[in-house]
Amino acid sequence: TVIPNFKGGEKEFAANMFFDGTNRIFKAKLIPGASIGMHAHEDSCEVIFILSGKGTILEKEPGSEEMTSRSVCAGDCLYCPKGHSHSLKNTDEAEDLVFYAAVPQQ
């Protein structure tokens, strides 16, 4: 599945997704310059494992306007707890950002 401007992000998000009606597990790709827009996990959390490429994750705690930013690369494991918000951007000019993600409902 290819979704343009996923969650308000830039360019397109491509994913091979399994959804059982409650939980999502997927392998995804962000092409250079693509992003997943900032979104909140109101009733779920998310675990992301970066397989290849590099990028930036923005994170925001509930009730806070302050965002933190950090670089991510292959081998990094990211966690967005329930109630928190985040976005992910491929900052590489040549390589895709490829990752696995699990989004279980809580």
Buried (B, 14 or more C-beta within 10 A) or exposed (E): EEBEBBBEBBBBBBBEEEEEEEEBBBBBBBBBEBBBBBBBBEEBBBBBBBBBBBBBBBBBEEEEEEEEEEEBEBEBEBEBBBBBBBBBBBBBEEBBBBBBBBBEEE
